[in-house]
């Protein structure tokens, strides 16, 4: 088995009496789009918060390229090459789309960079080149989601965490977001995706990991997951 880019080993997160993630172990393989799915409250956002350093685990280990990162700051983790695109975009509305993305290019993964070239590449990848000179506050919800992805892409991650980028979008907008994530993967960045749009997840994912009530209940290809009785029960409930 080739080394995982991201690995969680028996990770638990407790908030006093509440167990948000319960002994979760998972792997994200390099060069893939791996989706993390589950009902509301399953622990998906907690996993993203743990990986990016917003929360420390109560138990277990988080490894990036085989090196332990749990307990490190969000800045240190970003400098290693992990970036997150949030579900709710919060751009600087008064400045241009270009300058919003340029801010992402100024930070992120350590190492030399051509800020102008990185910014232009991120705009192109996200399909925003024609909107570069517009104020970010003028964008529609669908294009704000693209901007959120572009800022994360500009940080030059080797692992991009995309948190519900399709939420609330129409089918055409959703397919455009899927195309962006495919381009990101095809250009060498691994994608770890949380998404509730199951049609999009099934189309775009190489692997799917399923959480329910904080525990991992299934993992596999889209075809395997769609036929798994435990997954069907978690989403639809059993007759009982």
C-alpha positions in Angstrom: 0.0 0.0 0.0 1.4 3.4 -1.0 1.8 6.0 1.8 -1.3 8.1 2.5 -1.1 11.9 2.1 -3.4 12.2 5.2 -4.0 9.5 7.8 -6.1 9.6 11.0 -5.4 6.9 13.6 -8.1 6.2 16.2 -9.0 9.9 16.4 -11.5 10.8 19.1 -12.8 14.3 19.9 -14.9 14.9 23.0 -16.7 18.1 24.1 -17.2 17.3 27.7 -19.9 14.6 27.6 -20.4 14.7 23.8 -18.3 12.4 21.6 -18.1 14.2 18.2 -15.7 11.7 16.6 -15.3 8.2 18.0 -12.1 6.3 17.3 -12.0 7.3 13.6 -9.3 5.9 11.4 -9.1 6.9 7.7 -6.7 7.4 4.9 -6.7 9.9 2.0 -4.6 8.6 -0.9 -2.5 11.1 -3.0 -3.9 12.2 -6.3 -7.5 11.4 -5.4 -10.8 13.2 -4.7 -11.9 11.5 -1.4 -15.3 12.5 -0.1 -16.3 12.4 3.6 -20.1 12.1 3.9 -22.7 11.4 6.5 -25.9 12.8 8.0 -25.9 16.1 9.9 -24.1 15.8 13.2 -22.0 12.8 11.9 -18.7 14.5 12.7 -17.6 15.7 9.3 -16.8 19.3 10.2 -15.1 18.2 13.4 -12.8 16.0 11.3 -11.9 19.1 9.1 -11.4 21.2 12.2 -9.0 18.6 13.6 -7.0 18.2 10.4 -6.6 22.0 10.0 -5.6 22.6 13.7 -8.8 24.5 14.7 -9.3 21.8 17.3 -6.9 19.4 19.1 -7.9 15.7 19.2 -8.8 14.2 22.6 -7.1 11.0 21.5 -5.4 9.5 18.5 -3.0 10.8 15.8 -3.2 12.8 12.6 -0.4 12.3 10.1 0.4 14.3 7.0 2.9 12.7 4.7 3.6 10.4 7.6 4.5 13.2 10.1 2.3 13.9 13.1 0.5 17.3 12.8 -2.1 17.2 15.6 -1.4 19.9 18.1 0.2 22.2 15.6 -1.2 25.7 14.9 -3.4 26.4 11.9 -0.6 28.5 10.4 1.9 25.8 10.8 -0.4 23.3 9.1 -1.1 25.7 6.3 2.6 26.2 5.7 3.0 22.4 5.4 0.6 22.5 2.4 -3.0 22.0 3.7 -5.6 24.6 2.7 -9.3 24.7 3.4 -12.1 26.3 1.4 -15.0 27.0 3.7 -18.7 26.6 2.9 -19.6 30.2 3.8 -17.4 32.5 1.7 -16.2 35.6 3.5 -14.3 37.6 0.9 -13.1 41.2 1.2 -16.1 42.6 -0.6 -14.7 46.1 -1.5 -11.5 44.8 -3.3 -11.3 43.0 -6.6 -11.6 39.3 -7.1 -8.0 39.4 -8.3 -6.8 41.0 -5.0 -8.8 38.5 -2.9 -7.1 35.6 -4.6 -3.7 37.4 -4.4 -4.0 37.4 -0.6 -4.2 33.6 -0.7 -1.1 33.6 -2.9 0.8 35.6 -0.3 0.3 32.9 2.3 -0.1 29.2 2.4 2.6 26.6 1.7 6.2 27.5 2.5 8.7 28.0 -0.3 9.4 30.5 -3.1 6.5 31.6 -5.3 5.7 34.0 -8.1 2.7 35.6 -6.5 1.4 37.1 -9.8 1.7 33.8 -11.6 0.1 31.8 -8.7 -2.8 34.3 -8.6 -3.4 34.1 -12.3 -3.3 30.3 -12.3 -5.8 30.1 -9.4 -8.2 32.5 -11.2 -8.0 30.4 -14.3 -8.5 27.1 -12.5 -11.6 28.5 -10.7 -13.0 30.0 -13.9 -12.7 33.5 -12.6 -10.3 35.1 -15.0 -13.0 37.2 -16.7 -14.2 38.5 -13.3 -10.7 39.4 -11.9 -11.3 43.2 -11.9 -14.8 43.1 -10.4 -15.4 43.8 -6.7 -15.8 40.6 -4.8 -19.0 41.9 -3.3 -20.7 41.9 -6.7 -20.4 38.2 -7.2 -23.3 35.8 -7.0 -23.3 32.9 -4.5 -22.1 30.5 -7.1 -19.2 32.7 -8.0 -18.4 33.4 -4.4 -17.9 29.6 -3.9 -15.5 29.7 -6.8 -13.7 32.6 -5.2 -13.4 30.7 -1.9 -11.9 27.8 -3.8 -9.5 30.1 -5.8 -8.2 31.6 -2.6 -7.4 28.2 -1.2 -5.9 27.0 -4.5 -3.7 30.2 -4.5 -2.2 29.0 -1.2 -0.5 26.2 -3.3 -1.7 23.3 -1.2 -0.8 19.7 -1.7 -4.0 18.8 0.1 -7.2 20.9 -0.4 -10.1 20.5 2.1 -13.3 21.6 0.4 -16.2 22.1 2.8 -19.6 21.7 1.1 -18.7 23.8 -2.0 -21.9 22.8 -3.7 -24.4 23.6 -0.9 -27.4 25.6 -2.2 -26.2 25.7 -5.8 -28.3 24.8 -8.8 -27.3 21.8 -10.9 -25.3 23.8 -13.5 -23.4 25.6 -10.7 -22.7 22.3 -9.0 -21.3 20.8 -12.1 -19.0 23.8 -12.5 -17.7 23.3 -9.0 -17.1 19.6 -9.7 -15.2 20.6 -12.8 -13.0 22.9 -10.8 -12.2 20.1 -8.2 -11.4 17.7 -11.0 -8.9 20.3 -12.5 -7.4 20.7 -9.0 -6.9 17.0 -8.7 -5.6 16.6 -12.3 -3.0 19.3 -11.7 -1.5 17.4 -8.7 -3.5 18.5 -5.6 -5.3 15.9 -3.6 -8.8 16.9 -2.6 -10.6 15.9 0.6 -14.3 16.9 0.2 -17.3 17.2 2.5 -20.5 17.5 0.6 -24.2 16.7 1.0 -25.1 16.6 -2.7 -24.9 12.9 -3.2 -25.3 13.1 -7.0 -22.2 15.3 -7.1 -20.3 13.0 -4.6 -21.0 9.9 -6.6 -19.9 11.6 -9.9 -16.7 13.1 -8.7 -15.3 10.9 -6.0 -12.5 8.3 -6.3 -13.2 7.1 -2.8 -15.9 7.8 -0.2 -15.7 7.6 3.6 -19.0 7.5 5.5 -19.5 8.7 9.1 -22.5 8.3 11.3 -22.8 9.5 14.9 -19.1 10.2 15.0 -18.0 6.8 13.8 -16.8 5.5 10.5 -19.3 3.0 9.2 -18.2 2.4 5.6 -15.5 3.2 3.0 -15.1 2.3 -0.7 -15.8 3.3 -4.2 -19.0 5.2 -5.2 -20.5 1.9 -6.4 -19.6 0.1 -3.2 -21.0 2.9 -1.0 -24.2 3.3 -2.8 -25.0 -0.4 -2.3 -23.9 -0.6 1.4 -26.8 -1.4 3.7 -25.2 0.5 6.6 -25.0 3.6 4.5 -28.6 3.3 3.3 -29.8 2.8 6.8 -27.8 5.9 8.0 -29.4 8.1 5.4 -32.8 6.7 5.0 -33.4 4.8 8.3 -34.5 1.2 8.7 -38.1 0.0 8.5 -38.1 -0.4 12.3 
